[in-house]
């Protein structure tokens, strides 16, 4: 008997309708923590693509904080349940509708613009498909979107020539590694701020001028001492809460405070964001950059990311590989001792 994938490909080519084929998907039925609301299911596969659309056979994906935040229900106005999470991944165009170049079929792409990477097939408009260079393997291309693109865009947009005093919060994170790499290329050695979680440390310590641990007494005084009386030229904060506010307080007049995440779960106070008019506050959301013209600029946007990946930069360490059928179990009982990101094999 042919496999589900083989039957699906023939069905799509023949223009079948939803309900005649099935695929594996990880589904969130309601908002909540990932480990509590996800379920592995056989679901209806995609219908044949319409005009301008493609169906992508997903190959690999991963788990990001953006998936956790979305599934939590934080973006209620634009999130409906049940939903298939997953904003990042790589796949191959399996079928194309009218108006899509025939040469697109068989091409590897990043299917962006919406969640839905945690399923075996994803249907979307072709304009949201970013072609992946042939020399980048799946396990590299899989991680090309959220962290590398955010880091490249923020450094290019907010770190002007002459900036020297740069602080990065959550400095043990994957994106902080990319920021440090890009800043080093500009001759900047940043200061990292971390929680001091046992077993977690910054990648390549030589890229950091100092690492401040907020679980140690006197960390605020040490931060002030390290940045000096001139203050911080550029701050990249994805933590918020008391840590973010302390970094904001140390930002220099005419400095830039870039807030792009809320790992602490505690928002910055209104006084923090409005009390000093001499600091430029930037609330960066990658979604705004990616969605600003319906995906028309995506190839240009990704060019520096692909170039960096091609030369061994902006890479993401893989800590654990799991099949799609294993994902819910892994998130419920994560294996200890695996530093790095999860790589999800979407066809197993």
Phi and psi in degrees as a GROMACS rama.xvg file:
@    title "Ramachandran Plot"
@    xaxis  label "Phi"
@    yaxis  label "Psi"
@TYPE xy
-65.6092  154.284  UNK-2
-68.6446  164.043  UNK-3
-59.4081  -39.3681  UNK-4
-63.3699  -43.6769  UNK-5
-64.6328  -45.4158  UNK-6
-61.745  -37.0562  UNK-7
-65.4258  -44.3928  UNK-8
-61.8211  -42.0584  UNK-9
-65.6178  -38.9582  UNK-10
-65.5766  -42.874  UNK-11
-63.488  -43.8289  UNK-12
-61.2192  -31.4968  UNK-13
-87.5521  1.10773  UNK-14
72.9882  41.1473  UNK-15
-74.6626  175.421  UNK-16
-109.445  161.932  UNK-17
-56.6366  139.923  UNK-18
103.938  -12.4509  UNK-19
-97.345  -4.51363  UNK-20
-142.786  162.659  UNK-21
-132.29  158.981  UNK-22
-150.349  161.832  UNK-23
-82.5949  139.588  UNK-24
-148.72  149.129  UNK-25
-98.8916  122.413  UNK-26
-119.201  137.075  UNK-27
-100.769  113.646  UNK-28
-77.9664  -26.4979  UNK-29
-152.5  163.343  UNK-30
-68.0403  148.856  UNK-31
156.119  -176.533  UNK-32
-63.581  142.828  UNK-33
-51.5959  -46.4576  UNK-34
-65.1678  -15.283  UNK-35
-107.117  -21.2937  UNK-36
-117.044  -0.388703  UNK-37
-89.7412  146.445  UNK-38
-143.402  140.598  UNK-39
-86.3705  129.694  UNK-40
-142.038  155.334  UNK-41
-83.2959  122.625  UNK-42
-126.946  166.165  UNK-43
-57.9193  133.121  UNK-44
-77.3759  173.314  UNK-45
-72.4007  149.888  UNK-46
-71.2159  167.929  UNK-47
-57.4361  140.812  UNK-48
-65.0496  141.687  UNK-49
-86.1549  -168.57  UNK-50
-60.0877  128.015  UNK-51
77.9213  2.74411  UNK-52
-106.141  161.57  UNK-53
-137.114  161.151  UNK-54
-113.683  125.469  UNK-55
-105.274  126.262  UNK-56
-81.2089  109.338  UNK-57
-71.8826  137.612  UNK-58
-107.713  -48.5872  UNK-59
-148.64  148.904  UNK-60
-147.092  -173.789  UNK-61
-153.147  -178.143  UNK-62
-117.789  129.267  UNK-63
-125.662  159.855  UNK-64
-54.8792  -31.4895  UNK-65
-62.5908  -32.1678  UNK-66
-67.5305  -44.1886  UNK-67
-62.1497  -44.3407  UNK-68
-65.2904  -43.0578  UNK-69
-64.0734  -46.6515  UNK-70
-66.0108  -27.4155  UNK-71
-64.3909  -18.4183  UNK-72
96.7727  9.72693  UNK-73
-63.4408  -28.237  UNK-74
-108.945  59.0006  UNK-75
-59.0092  -31.2046  UNK-76
-70.5401  -21.1359  UNK-77
-126.012  16.5685  UNK-78
-127.443  127.184  UNK-79
-121.531  149.224  UNK-80
-117.57  149.273  UNK-81
-70.2278  154.962  UNK-82
-143.274  154.758  UNK-83
-100.443  114.007  UNK-84
-73.4943  -175.248  UNK-85
105.731  100.838  UNK-86
-95.211  -12.3147  UNK-87
-129.742  135.547  UNK-88
174.013  175.806  UNK-89
-131.806  146.714  UNK-90
-156.415  -174.484  UNK-91
-123.727  132.541  UNK-92
-67.7373  118.249  UNK-93
-93.8811  -33.7737  UNK-94
-151.785  148.046  UNK-95
-131.497  142.037  UNK-96
-88.1877  179.041  UNK-97
-57.372  142.129  UNK-98
89.2811  -6.08115  UNK-99
-99.6793  134.134  UNK-100
-55.409  136.32  UNK-101
-59.78  -30.537  UNK-102
-68.0722  -12.2528  UNK-103
-68.8682  -30.2914  UNK-104
-64.7321  128.944  UNK-105
93.9675  -6.14331  UNK-106
-85.1013  138.192  UNK-107
-77.4188  139.34  UNK-108
-145.447  162.158  UNK-109
-97.8318  113.205  UNK-110
-88.4361  105.059  UNK-111
-108.505  -172.988  UNK-112
90.2924  -10.6087  UNK-113
-164.138  161.226  UNK-114
-72.0949  -176.149  UNK-115
116.596  13.5738  UNK-116
-76.7615  -17.1291  UNK-117
-89.9218  50.6111  UNK-118
-150.169  164.4  UNK-119
-77.5427  -23.7223  UNK-120
-139.225  143.602  UNK-121
-133.481  129.53  UNK-122
-101.807  132.278  UNK-123
-160.158  172.342  UNK-124
-75.3176  141.301  UNK-125
-59.6859  -28.6649  UNK-126
-63.5791  -18.8211  UNK-127
-92.5193  7.87264  UNK-128
-99.6878  119.349  UNK-129
-98.3228  116.327  UNK-130
-60.5119  136.561  UNK-131
-97.8038  129.506  UNK-132
-56.6088  143.287  UNK-133
-62.3929  -26.5405  UNK-134
-86.7923  5.01613  UNK-135
-105.273  117.15  UNK-136
-67.4737  162.34  UNK-137
-56.0732  -41.042  UNK-138
-70.7417  -12.4208  UNK-139
-95.1792  -48.9396  UNK-140
-61.2247  -30.6865  UNK-141
-53.7958  -33.4548  UNK-142
-105.029  19.3679  UNK-143
-77.961  -14.0768  UNK-144
-89.8342  -79.384  UNK-145
-65.3308  -56.2102  UNK-146
-74.3727  -51.6286  UNK-147
-61.5408  -44.1307  UNK-148
-66.9057  -38.2722  UNK-149
-62.1313  -46.7819  UNK-150
-63.1933  -47.6634  UNK-151
-60.6641  -46.0191  UNK-152
-65.1052  -43.5642  UNK-153
-67.0445  -42.7063  UNK-154
-65.7623  -43.8882  UNK-155
-64.3476  -35.9223  UNK-156
-85.4748  -34.6733  UNK-157
-117.73  -6.66787  UNK-158
-109.204  91.8813  UNK-159
-75.7653  161.055  UNK-160
-56.5679  138.58  UNK-161
96.4931  -15.2637  UNK-162
-67.1556  130.329  UNK-163
-128.052  -36.2734  UNK-164
-93.4612  95.2375  UNK-165
-119.679  133.997  UNK-166
-119.811  137.453  UNK-167
-125.527  120.213  UNK-168
-84.7711  166.112  UNK-169
51.4175  50.4519  UNK-170
-71.3857  -8.99306  UNK-171
-89.0512  -2.16451  UNK-172
-76.04  164.154  UNK-173
-63.176  -40.9569  UNK-174
-69.3337  -33.0731  UNK-175
-63.8968  -35.6463  UNK-176
-60.6273  -43.5718  UNK-177
-64.727  -42.7412  UNK-178
-60.1269  -44.707  UNK-179
-62.3903  -38.4875  UNK-180
-63.5182  -47.0894  UNK-181
-67.4983  -39.3641  UNK-182
-66.3307  -39.8713  UNK-183
-58.0744  -39.3737  UNK-184
-60.1996  -25.4318  UNK-185
-95.0036  7.341  UNK-186
80.3977  18.1107  UNK-187
-109.502  128.676  UNK-188
-107.166  105.331  UNK-189
-77.2504  166.627  UNK-190
-101.17  130.666  UNK-191
-102.231  144.287  UNK-192
-119.761  126.905  UNK-193
-133.125  164.207  UNK-194
-79.1967  -21.2109  UNK-195
83.5614  27.2912  UNK-196
-62.418  128.085  UNK-197
-54.9106  135.005  UNK-198
88.0925  -9.85157  UNK-199
-109.086  132.275  UNK-200
-145.712  163.028  UNK-201
-68.5127  145.851  UNK-202
-77.4802  138.776  UNK-203
51.4976  74.5168  UNK-204
-54.7921  -24.5629  UNK-205
-64.2388  -18.1867  UNK-206
-80.6337  -7.06917  UNK-207
-114.124  132.758  UNK-208
-71.4978  -36.1535  UNK-209
-160.873  155.077  UNK-210
-125.651  118.349  UNK-211
-99.2449  125.807  UNK-212
-102.967  118.486  UNK-213
-76.0453  -7.09138  UNK-214
-88.4411  3.25638  UNK-215
-103.611  140.308  UNK-216
-59.4142  142.493  UNK-217
77.6078  17.9684  UNK-218
-66.6253  -32.4748  UNK-219
-65.1956  -42.2601  UNK-220
-64.6641  -38.3486  UNK-221
-66.6635  -39.5926  UNK-222
-61.2306  -45.4646  UNK-223
-60.0486  -40.4959  UNK-224
-66.4697  -41.2035  UNK-225
-68.9772  -42.3383  UNK-226
-79.3337  -19.4288  UNK-227
77.5421  175.116  UNK-228
-66.8089  -21.3607  UNK-229
-72.6947  -21.3242  UNK-230
84.5931  -176.007  UNK-231
-89.8085  128.419  UNK-232
-74.0006  -47.4314  UNK-233
-138.843  129.595  UNK-234
-117.842  132.165  UNK-235
-111.363  107.646  UNK-236
-118.27  124.038  UNK-237
-122.429  21.4314  UNK-238
-109.215  -46.8625  UNK-239
71.9525  -157.566  UNK-240
59.1777  -153.327  UNK-241
-65.0774  -34.7627  UNK-242
-65.3747  -49.3094  UNK-243
-59.4827  -40.9623  UNK-244
-67.2476  -36.1571  UNK-245
-65.2922  -41.7195  UNK-246
-65.148  -40.5601  UNK-247
-59.886  -43.7365  UNK-248
-58.9545  -33.651  UNK-249
-86.8687  -0.907545  UNK-250
-73.2153  135.793  UNK-251
-71.9432  158.748  UNK-252
-58.0376  134.866  UNK-253
70.0414  10.63  UNK-254
-82.7117  176.59  UNK-255
-123.409  126.937  UNK-256
-111.772  111.404  UNK-257
-103.395  115.548  UNK-258
-108.989  116.968  UNK-259
-132.724  12.5019  UNK-260
-170.805  171.99  UNK-261
-143.304  59.6894  UNK-262
-62.565  -27.8443  UNK-263
-73.3536  -20.4708  UNK-264
79.2118  -1.01995  UNK-265
-112.711  117.547  UNK-266
-65.5856  157.227  UNK-267
-68.0883  145.791  UNK-268
-71.6848  155.848  UNK-269
-61.2938  -37.8377  UNK-270
-62.6459  -34.4662  UNK-271
-62.7577  -43.3434  UNK-272
-84.1799  -21.1139  UNK-273
-117.475  -9.10841  UNK-274
-75.0741  -20.0615  UNK-275
-124.441  110.896  UNK-276
-83.8053  -6.45381  UNK-277
-87.4618  -3.78751  UNK-278
-109.102  130.604  UNK-279
-81.8306  118.137  UNK-280
-102.928  125.424  UNK-281
-118.987  119.325  UNK-282
-96.5596  96.6741  UNK-283
-90.924  128.58  UNK-284
-128.18  121.541  UNK-285
-58.3856  -35.3739  UNK-286
-56.0916  -40.2762  UNK-287
-62.6962  -39.9426  UNK-288
-67.7488  -44.3091  UNK-289
-71.4248  -36.4486  UNK-290
-92.9025  3.57787  UNK-291
-65.4211  -25.8364  UNK-292
-137.101  34.3669  UNK-293
67.8475  24.8549  UNK-294
89.3901  2.07298  UNK-295
-67.8871  -22.8036  UNK-296
-103.065  11.2673  UNK-297
-65.4184  -41.1159  UNK-298
-60.8326  -42.449  UNK-299
-65.4854  -39.2454  UNK-300
-63.5135  -38.6256  UNK-301
-84.2753  -10.7639  UNK-302
-53.9908  -48.8923  UNK-303
-67.9982  -27.916  UNK-304
-67.2266  -49.3835  UNK-305
-62.6823  -37.0306  UNK-306
-64.5092  -42.4298  UNK-307
-62.9049  -45.7858  UNK-308
-61.7399  -38.7393  UNK-309
-60.6668  -31.547  UNK-310
-99.8759  19.3361  UNK-311
81.0046  12.0029  UNK-312
-105.623  164.441  UNK-313
60.5924  23.0334  UNK-314
-78.3215  153.68  UNK-315
-115.581  127.666  UNK-316
-72.9758  133.84  UNK-317
-92.8904  121.009  UNK-318
-94.0282  -30.0921  UNK-319
-154.969  134.608  UNK-320
-105.863  129.613  UNK-321
-134.903  147.908  UNK-322
-75.3002  157.899  UNK-323
-55.1573  -37.4766  UNK-324
-69.1746  -14.9926  UNK-325
-100.522  -6.94128  UNK-326
-62.3536  -47.432  UNK-327
-62.1018  -39.4234  UNK-328
-65.0029  -38.6822  UNK-329
-66.4443  -41.0577  UNK-330
-69.6109  -28.6043  UNK-331
-75.0312  -40.1549  UNK-332
-131.714  75.5421  UNK-333
-63.5809  139.111  UNK-334
-71.0443  136.881  UNK-335
-79.4822  156.372  UNK-336
80.2767  17.9749  UNK-337
-114.131  91.0695  UNK-338
-73.9134  141.705  UNK-339
112.928  -179.683  UNK-340
-90.0303  158.768  UNK-341
-79.1957  135.013  UNK-342
-110.499  121.693  UNK-343
-100.26  121.875  UNK-344
-84.1938  109.496  UNK-345
-82.9223  -5.84902  UNK-346
-106.176  16.3746  UNK-347
